[in-house]
Structure formats: structure tokens, C-alpha cells
Amino acid sequence: MDFISKDISEYSSQHTSKAGDLLEKIDRETNLNVLRPRMLSGHMQGRILSMISHMIKPRAVLEIGTYTGYSALCLAEGLAEDGRLITLDINEELEPLVSKYFQESVYSDRLEYLVGNALDLIPSLNRKFDLVFIDADKTNYYKYYELVIDKMTTGGFIIADNILWSGKVVSKPKAGDKDTKALIEFNQKIHEDPRVENVLLPVRDGLMILRVL
Ligand SMILES: C[S@@+](CC[C@H](N)C(=O)[O-])C[C@H]1O[C@@H](n2cnc3c(N)ncnc32)[C@H](O)[C@@H]1O
């Protein structure tokens, strides 16, 4: 969902750098052939992730929720020269497609793609991250945060997607659906957490940006 008008959205997209050919192909093919294509970050959010990554020049990025690899490749654009990106997804069915896209990428030798449950995989990652993108199942957002917070460099950034959940965090706070409930709890807990500073950007479906203190 967009929280700004269609005209402003289109104008913003038209005045934002294009994504590269591979990203455009992934976007197109995901929309044609893959279930739930709305999960893909898309042009504007992808360019925002790329820009943030360029600002940070991370040496180690962790993405939780690869889907078809679009956001991973956007985040990879800003990696430091010796930087690496690890991306995790539980969906085995997408593995051949995602591996193919990653092989086609100029960042292929800097990407590590692990298939499995992020809750099991994250504890086995023995390294520090300076940028983490949380974009998997909403009910586990806070667990992912707790699993990664001690693996962050001081001054590192965590970005969490879909934090406004199509506005339901405001319009349906008592509706009781588990995703909305989990996101409301996540937003409140991290907002009160002295380990981080946070800003909620109402971009696309809401991006929470955290700076680790
Ligand atoms: C919103 S999509 C990710 C979109 C992608 N980051 C992008 O912007 O193009 C969420 C992904 O999280 C994955 N996922 C859900 N639960 C998971 C889990 N427990 N561990 C790892 N991945 C999970 C799903 O399989 C799905 O591909």
C-alpha cells in the first residue's frame, strides 16, 4: 500500500534512478510467474535500499526474507569493496530461480544465499553485521530483532519492512489478526528499547530504520 497519492507516487518514481536490467527482469518475471508478487520491494523501495546501502558502505549485510532476490541485489549495490551479503529464505521452491538470478548478478561472488528457517539459521552466523534488512514473516519480527541485535556493529543499522501493514497498525489495532498484533508489538518494543534509535519512514508499506547505539 502507498500512503501518498498515485500522482505523487508516479512522479517520485519517474524522478528516481532506474534499477538495472537484471532488477527490472526480476521484477517483471516475478510479477508474471511467482505467487504473491506484491512481496517484492519494487522500484522505489529498491532504490531507497540501494541508496541507504551506498551511504553505509556495509562490510556485512544480512537479509531475512530473500523471496526472488530483488531487495538483496539492491542492498548489494552499496557493499564495501570487501563486503558480503547473506540472505535467508525458508522457501525451497524459489531456490533454483533465485540462484539463477544471483549467478547473473555482478555481485554473485559476494552473495551467500541460505535456504532454511531464519530462526534456526541466524544463531549459526558467527559474524557482525553493519546492515540488516528484516522482511520475512511478520509474527517473528521481534524474534529476528533479538537474534540480530547482539550481532550488530555499534552504529550499525537494522531496517524492517511492512511496519505499517497497509495502515492496519493504526486502523485495526484491536482487530486481533496475528500479523497486525505482532507488528504493533514490534514497533512499540523497539521504540522503547534503549539499545537503538529509530525512525519510522512512511514509505510504501512503512520502513522502520534503527541505528544501534
Ligand atoms: C516479503 S517476502 C521478501 C521480499 C524481498 N525481501 C524483496 O523485497 O524482494 C518474505 C519472504 O520471507 C520468507 N520467510 C517467511 N518466513 C520465513 C522464515 N521463518 N525464515 C526465512 N524466511 C522466511 C518467505 O518465504 C518470503 O520469501
The ligand as an SDF file (V2000), in Angstrom:
LIG
                    3D

 27 29  0  0  0  0  0  0  0  0999 V2000
    8.1080  -10.1200    1.7390 C   0  0  0  0  0  0  0  0  0  0  0  0
    8.9900  -11.5110    1.1390 S   0  0  0  0  0  0  0  0  0  0  0  0
   10.6290  -10.8590    0.9540 C   0  0  0  0  0  0  0  0  0  0  0  0
   10.7090   -9.8830   -0.1730 C   0  0  0  0  0  0  0  0  0  0  0  0
   12.1090   -9.4730   -0.5630 C   0  0  0  0  0  0  0  0  0  0  0  0
   12.8770   -9.0390    0.5890 N   0  0  0  0  0  0  0  0  0  0  0  0
   12.0380   -8.3410   -1.5580 C   0  0  0  0  0  0  0  0  0  0  0  0
   11.9350   -7.1860   -1.1190 O   0  0  0  0  0  0  0  0  0  0  0  0
   12.0500   -8.5830   -2.7610 O   0  0  0  0  0  0  0  0  0  0  0  0
    9.0960  -12.5100    2.5770 C   0  0  0  0  0  0  0  0  0  0  0  0
    9.9270  -13.7740    2.4190 C   0  0  0  0  0  0  0  0  0  0  0  0
   10.1810  -14.2750    3.7400 O   0  0  0  0  0  0  0  0  0  0  0  0
   10.2640  -15.6720    3.6610 C   0  0  0  0  0  0  0  0  0  0  0  0
   10.0680  -16.2540    5.0050 N   0  0  0  0  0  0  0  0  0  0  0  0
    8.9180  -16.3700    5.7060 C   0  0  0  0  0  0  0  0  0  0  0  0
    9.1570  -16.9670    6.8910 N   0  0  0  0  0  0  0  0  0  0  0  0
   10.4770  -17.2330    6.9470 C   0  0  0  0  0  0  0  0  0  0  0  0
   11.3380  -17.8440    7.9050 C   0  0  0  0  0  0  0  0  0  0  0  0
   10.8580  -18.2890    9.0730 N   0  0  0  0  0  0  0  0  0  0  0  0
   12.6500  -17.9420    7.6260 N   0  0  0  0  0  0  0  0  0  0  0  0
   13.1480  -17.4570    6.4450 C   0  0  0  0  0  0  0  0  0  0  0  0
   12.3870  -16.8810    5.5020 N   0  0  0  0  0  0  0  0  0  0  0  0
   11.0670  -16.7630    5.7390 C   0  0  0  0  0  0  0  0  0  0  0  0
    9.1800  -16.0550    2.6550 C   0  0  0  0  0  0  0  0  0  0  0  0
    9.4480  -17.3300    2.1040 O   0  0  0  0  0  0  0  0  0  0  0  0
    9.2440  -14.9030    1.6500 C   0  0  0  0  0  0  0  0  0  0  0  0
   10.0100  -15.2670    0.5160 O   0  0  0  0  0  0  0  0  0  0  0  0
  1  2  1  0
  2  3  1  0
  2 10  1  0
  3  4  1  0
  4  5  1  0
  5  6  1  0
  5  7  1  0
  7  8  2  0
  7  9  1  0
 10 11  1  0
 11 12  1  0
 11 26  1  0
 12 13  1  0
 13 14  1  0
 13 24  1  0
 14 15  1  0
 14 23  1  0
 15 16  2  0
 16 17  1  0
 17 18  1  0
 17 23  2  0
 18 19  1  0
 18 20  2  0
 20 21  1  0
 21 22  2  0
 22 23  1  0
 24 25  1  0
 24 26  1  0
 26 27  1  0
M  CHG  2   2   1   9  -1
M  END
$$$$
